[in-house]
Amino acid sequence: MDNSITKERLNQIYRNYPDVVTLQQLCEMLGGIADSTARKLLRGDHIEHFVIMGTYYIPKKYVIDYVLGDHYAHYKNMLKAKLPTKPLKGGVKK
């Protein structure tokens, strides 16, 4: 577990995101990871999610649980992207 960040801090950082986020929003929440990397995390069942008609839906709570979990603690060092340290705007522009 990553002890440098708390659940409360992540709730603050992600406060502008909806309760259920899209794949694009997940990428942004995890510091701008690639779409393919996010799909690997979801397909590997590292982040709980739902798929409805081919579209990923990820409850924000599960993103926070993932960031606080053991997999992310080890995996984050391999990622080029880093978690944001201040609140994000909360949406992907189309």
Secondary structure, DSSP 8 states (H G I E B T S, - for coil): --TTS-HHHHHHHTTTS-SEE-HHHHHHHTTS--HHHHHHHHHTTSS--EEETTEEEEEHHHHHHHHHSHHHHHHTTT-SS---SS--------
